Amino acid sequence: MTLPDASAGLGLRRAMLDELRAAPAGAFDFLECAPDNWIGVGGRLGEALDDLSARHPLTCHGLSLSLGGPAPLDEVFLAKTRRFLDRHRVSLYSEHLSACSDATGHLYDLMPVPFTEAAVRHVATRIGRVQDLLGRRIAVENVSYYAALPVAPAQALEEADFVNAVLAEADCDLLLDVNNVYVNAVNHGYDARVFLARMPCARIASYHIAGHYDEADDLKVDTHGAPVKDAVWSLLAEAYRLHGVRPTLLERDFNLPPLPVLLDEVERIRQLQREAAGVAPAGVAHA
């Protein structure tokens, strides 16, 4: 089921199942879940997921493939993921452009990968294998990070160049996380709007937006546990101006308020999409 570009979604969290099932028609356009947290789940929870996916389009955002990691891909898990995506008619599957495991197992966090040509080849090869095993094109998400891995100056790429190179080499799409762009821009001292402008229009499949924690003026922490900040709303409007409207998800993982509060933020996404409607994107597509 393909989502219209002008659509606004909400993360499917277990604590919200009852509220989501009781939500009025049209309260949100789609839901997003992490297959990692739902594969093999039955009983009441499984029935609730089946009910929601039968009534609403479902997108999926993976957590544990570790596309940038050194350990072999978990092809057994990928086979289960493919069955899950097929069962729930998922048209958009995404994963993080990061590492989350090493030879000892899962790290339970998203770790950056070095911005080098060697890393581009490594990650792109793994994305290609994932696409083959899933039988579908995927999107990868730009992630927040707090320290860049050290590399020799002659080998270093800028973050935007690294993202573009991975997308081109793997021939995959981009899930553009606007909050992550803002957080990284503050923490690493670059212009968020310049970074947005360097992203390839033709490969942007969707957007994420979320709240973060202001640790200091020059340190923001990507938490998904607070309302979206005004600066991030402005950056989403800029993304729409540059690249056009795409399906946009509001992420909220904890400190969950009542559903109507989240739906107010979903409606703000819709308002920005309406304002952007009919305005041609300013960016130039470059694969």
C-alpha positions as a printed NumPy array, in Angstrom:
array([[  0.   ,   0.   ,   0.   ],
       [  1.709,   3.182,  -1.216],
       [  1.302,   6.256,   0.951],
       [  0.364,   9.604,  -0.576],
       [  3.119,  12.19 ,  -0.261],
       [  0.872,  14.409,   1.869],
       [  0.416,  12.06 ,   4.794],
       [  1.248,  12.292,   8.487],
       [  1.853,   9.272,  10.695],
       [  2.432,   8.262,  14.27 ],
       [  4.701,   5.687,  15.877],
       [  2.912,   2.542,  17.038],
       [  3.882,   1.996,  20.677],
       [  2.508,  -0.811,  22.848],
       [  1.512,   1.617,  25.592],
       [ -0.738,   3.382,  23.08 ],
       [ -2.465,   0.353,  21.552],
       [ -5.863,   0.94 ,  23.133],
       [ -5.853,   4.655,  22.325],
       [ -4.784,   4.035,  18.732],
       [ -7.492,   1.422,  18.194],
       [-10.1  ,   3.843,  19.566],
       [ -8.834,   6.869,  17.627],
       [-11.352,   8.561,  15.325],
       [-11.124,   7.9  ,  11.605],
       [ -8.617,  10.206,   9.933],
       [ -6.783,  11.074,  13.147],
       [ -3.545,   9.939,  11.459],
       [ -2.722,   8.676,   7.968],
       [ -0.424,   5.782,   8.851],
       [  1.348,   4.04 ,  11.708],
       [  4.979,   2.971,  11.955],
       [  6.35 ,   0.073,  13.981],
       [  9.682,  -1.669,  14.464],
       [  9.377,  -5.268,  13.189],
       [ 12.139,  -6.224,  15.637],
       [  9.662,  -5.619,  18.484],
       [  6.709,  -7.425,  16.884],
       [  7.955, -10.473,  14.98 ],
       [  6.629, -13.571,  16.726],
       [  4.341, -11.602,  19.048],
       [  0.929, -13.224,  19.425],
       [ -1.949, -13.147,  21.867],
       [ -3.671,  -9.885,  22.698],
       [ -0.788,  -7.757,  21.433],
       [ -0.571,  -9.609,  18.148],
       [ -4.312,  -9.294,  17.635],
       [ -4.124,  -5.56 ,  18.293],
       [ -1.361,  -5.16 ,  15.703],
       [ -3.333,  -7.191,  13.154],
       [ -6.376,  -5.018,  13.789],
       [ -4.454,  -1.773,  13.384],
       [ -2.601,  -2.879,  10.249],
       [ -5.898,  -3.995,   8.697],
       [ -7.39 ,  -0.54 ,   9.287],
       [ -4.379,   1.73 ,   8.701],
       [ -1.361,   1.694,   6.369],
       [  1.718,   0.439,   8.209],
       [  5.327,   1.443,   7.622],
       [  8.276,  -0.248,   9.321],
       [ 11.504,   1.104,  10.798],
       [ 14.129,  -1.469,  11.73 ],
       [ 16.356,  -1.285,  14.783],
       [ 18.856,  -4.113,  14.709],
       [ 20.262,  -4.829,  11.235],
       [ 23.462,  -2.918,  12.054],
       [ 24.049,  -1.907,   8.445],
       [ 27.388,  -0.329,   9.327],
       [ 28.571,  -3.038,  11.707],
       [ 31.276,  -5.691,  11.239],
       [ 29.217,  -8.79 ,  12.124],
       [ 27.537, -10.791,   9.344],
       [ 23.962,  -9.809,   8.546],
       [ 21.362, -11.902,  10.364],
       [ 19.774, -13.53 ,   7.323],
       [ 17.417, -15.661,   9.416],
       [ 16.011, -12.5  ,  10.962],
       [ 15.795, -10.882,   7.536],
       [ 13.697, -13.803,   6.28 ],
       [ 11.324, -13.298,   9.214],
       [ 11.254,  -9.571,   8.489],
       [ 10.305, -10.211,   4.865],
       [  7.365, -12.371,   5.948],
       [  6.283,  -9.674,   8.418],
       [  6.419,  -6.946,   5.764],
       [  4.504,  -9.064,   3.287],
       [  1.871, -10.051,   5.828],
       [  1.171,  -6.455,   6.785],
       [  1.434,  -5.097,   3.215],
       [  4.238,  -2.702,   4.163],
       [  5.372,  -0.483,   1.31 ],
       [  8.08 ,   1.451,   3.172],
       [ 10.793,  -0.245,   5.235],
       [ 13.723,   1.709,   6.616],
       [ 16.787,   1.146,   8.763],
       [ 19.46 ,   3.298,  10.364],
       [ 22.682,   4.287,   8.639],
       [ 24.656,   3.149,  11.661],
       [ 26.102,   0.214,  13.571],
       [ 24.379,  -1.318,  16.578],
       [ 26.342,  -4.544,  17.094],
       [ 29.861,  -5.915,  17.   ],
       [ 31.428,  -9.343,  17.291],
       [ 30.195,  -9.661,  20.893],
       [ 26.533,  -8.906,  20.169],
       [ 24.118,  -5.98 ,  20.264],
       [ 25.28 ,  -2.675,  21.701],
       [ 21.719,  -1.389,  22.365],
       [ 22.548,   1.96 ,  20.841],
       [ 23.054,   3.436,  17.377],
       [ 26.746,   4.01 ,  16.78 ],
       [ 28.133,   6.145,  13.928],
       [ 30.22 ,   4.656,  11.156],
       [ 33.382,   6.351,   9.886],
       [ 32.773,   8.786,   7.037],
       [ 35.162,   7.161,   4.56 ],
       [ 35.032,   5.642,   1.077],
       [ 35.791,   2.231,   2.589],
       [ 32.783,   2.553,   4.881],
       [ 30.628,   3.614,   1.911],
       [ 31.519,   0.385,   0.102],
       [ 30.996,  -1.735,   3.23 ],
       [ 27.594,  -0.272,   4.079],
       [ 26.382,  -0.176,   0.477],
       [ 27.234,  -3.848,  -0.035],
       [ 25.249,  -4.772,   3.063],
       [ 22.287,  -2.624,   2.025],
       [ 22.299,  -4.329,  -1.355],
       [ 22.199,  -7.731,   0.301],
       [ 19.342,  -6.616,   2.567],
       [ 17.368,  -5.392,  -0.446],
       [ 17.917,  -8.723,  -2.194],
       [ 16.781, -10.725,   0.831],
       [ 13.754,  -8.536,   1.506],
       [ 12.793,  -8.397,  -2.149],
       [ 12.242,  -4.659,  -1.979],
       [ 13.942,  -1.299,  -2.033],
       [ 14.645,   0.135,   1.423],
       [ 15.365,   3.569,   2.857],
       [ 18.184,   4.374,   5.261],
       [ 17.987,   7.072,   7.925],
       [ 20.602,   9.689,   8.715],
       [ 21.311,   9.236,  12.416],
       [ 22.231,  11.53 ,  15.278],
       [ 25.746,  11.065,  16.653],
       [ 27.763,  12.772,  19.353],
       [ 31.347,  12.011,  18.305],
       [ 32.617,  11.271,  14.828],
       [ 34.876,   8.241,  14.583],
       [ 38.488,   9.313,  14.019],
       [ 39.835,   8.768,  10.511],
       [ 42.898,   9.985,   8.68 ],
       [ 42.267,  13.456,   7.184],
       [ 43.02 ,  12.175,   3.682],
       [ 40.262,   9.563,   4.028],
       [ 37.585,  11.681,   5.694],
       [ 34.346,  12.65 ,   3.979],
       [ 31.848,  15.238,   5.105],
       [ 28.671,  13.716,   6.533],
       [ 26.53 ,  14.924,   3.615],
       [ 29.006,  13.477,   1.095],
       [ 29.016,  10.168,   2.971],
       [ 25.214,   9.916,   2.987],
       [ 24.984,  10.751,  -0.713],
       [ 27.695,   8.256,  -1.6  ],
       [ 25.987,   5.417,   0.303],
       [ 22.639,   6.14 ,  -1.35 ],
       [ 24.179,   6.174,  -4.817],
       [ 26.392,   3.103,  -4.312],
       [ 23.596,   1.029,  -2.762],
       [ 20.866,   2.456,  -5.   ],
       [ 18.522,   2.858,  -2.05 ],
       [ 16.323,   5.607,  -0.675],
       [ 16.677,   8.086,   2.196],
       [ 14.507,   8.459,   5.258],
       [ 15.425,  12.038,   6.121],
       [ 15.226,  12.573,   9.88 ],
       [ 14.858,  16.333,  10.283],
       [ 15.407,  16.323,  14.041],
       [ 18.66 ,  14.41 ,  13.587],
       [ 19.834,  17.02 ,  11.09 ],
       [ 19.09 ,  19.769,  13.616],
       [ 20.753,  17.934,  16.523],
       [ 23.884,  17.138,  14.512],
       [ 24.096,  20.653,  13.112],
       [ 24.117,  22.156,  16.615],
       [ 26.439,  19.541,  18.118],
       [ 28.959,  19.556,  15.259],
       [ 28.745,  23.19 ,  14.208],
       [ 27.337,  23.113,  10.705],
       [ 24.387,  24.771,   8.954],
       [ 21.336,  22.498,   9.022],
       [ 19.8  ,  24.172,   5.971],
       [ 22.952,  23.692,   3.926],
       [ 22.938,  20.003,   4.877],
       [ 19.279,  19.676,   3.851],
       [ 19.988,  21.318,   0.514],
       [ 22.68 ,  18.723,  -0.199],
       [ 20.325,  15.776,   0.225],
       [ 19.108,  14.171,  -3.034],
       [ 15.455,  15.006,  -3.737],
       [ 14.847,  11.949,  -5.885],
       [ 15.867,   9.531,  -3.131],
       [ 13.872,  10.989,  -0.217],
       [ 11.126,   8.458,   0.568],
       [  9.868,  10.004,   3.804],
       [ 10.69 ,  12.223,   6.766],
       [ 10.896,  11.711,  10.52 ],
       [ 10.413,  14.454,  13.081],
       [ 10.836,  14.209,  16.851],
       [ 11.619,  16.054,  20.049],
       [ 15.036,  16.379,  21.673],
       [ 16.577,  17.485,  24.973],
       [ 18.47 ,  20.767,  25.308],
       [ 21.479,  19.787,  27.396],
       [ 23.198,  23.1  ,  26.56 ],
       [ 23.197,  25.725,  23.835],
       [ 25.755,  23.671,  21.938],
       [ 24.596,  20.178,  22.957],
       [ 21.28 ,  18.632,  21.96 ],
       [ 20.323,  15.028,  22.74 ],
       [ 18.01 ,  13.112,  20.414],
       [ 15.525,  11.587,  22.886],
       [ 12.153,  11.174,  21.122],
       [ 10.737,  11.97 ,  24.546],
       [  9.501,  15.549,  24.24 ],
       [  7.412,  17.771,  21.97 ],
       [  8.98 ,  18.867,  18.692],
       [ 10.889,  22.146,  19.069],
       [  9.98 ,  25.213,  17.024],
       [ 13.391,  25.202,  15.315],
       [ 12.759,  21.657,  14.106],
       [  9.29 ,  22.547,  12.823],
       [ 10.93 ,  25.361,  10.848],
       [ 13.49 ,  22.938,   9.469],
       [ 10.733,  20.552,   8.362],
       [  9.072,  23.412,   6.481],
       [ 12.444,  24.099,   4.843],
       [ 12.766,  20.426,   3.858],
       [  9.348,  20.585,   2.219],
       [ 10.389,  23.767,   0.394],
       [ 13.62 ,  22.24 ,  -0.853],
       [ 12.528,  18.705,  -1.629],
       [  8.751,  18.586,  -1.583],
       [  6.25 ,  16.928,   0.701],
       [  6.717,  13.25 ,   1.584],
       [  5.05 ,  11.   ,   4.179],
       [  6.151,  12.346,   7.553],
       [  6.209,  10.494,  10.859],
       [  6.029,  11.938,  14.358],
       [  8.301,   9.851,  16.612],
       [  7.585,   9.707,  20.344],
       [  9.088,   6.797,  22.294],
       [  8.584,   7.687,  25.958],
       [  7.079,  10.35 ,  28.236],
       [  3.981,   9.628,  26.201],
       [  1.271,  12.263,  26.617],
       [ -2.425,  11.553,  25.973],
       [ -3.105,  10.757,  22.331],
       [ -4.864,  14.087,  21.6  ],
       [ -1.612,  15.904,  22.417],
       [  0.279,  13.818,  19.865],
       [ -2.507,  14.293,  17.339],
       [ -2.047,  18.061,  17.677],
       [  1.538,  17.549,  16.451],
       [  0.313,  15.277,  13.664],
       [ -2.052,  18.067,  12.64 ],
       [  0.853,  20.521,  12.623],
       [  2.634,  18.247,  10.137],
       [ -0.492,  18.317,   7.981],
       [ -0.655,  22.104,   8.211],
       [  2.941,  22.436,   6.999],
       [  2.173,  20.008,   4.188],
       [ -0.855,  22.058,   3.159],
       [  1.224,  25.229,   3.197],
       [  3.811,  23.549,   0.973],
       [  1.214,  22.181,  -1.461],
       [  1.492,  23.606,  -4.925],
       [  4.956,  25.024,  -4.291],
       [  7.563,  23.412,  -6.528],
       [ 10.588,  22.05 ,  -4.599],
       [ 13.589,  24.351,  -4.753],
       [ 16.113,  21.521,  -4.818],
       [ 17.449,  19.723,  -7.858],
       [ 17.205,  15.942,  -7.866],
       [ 20.557,  14.251,  -8.143],
       [ 20.866,  10.523,  -7.715]])
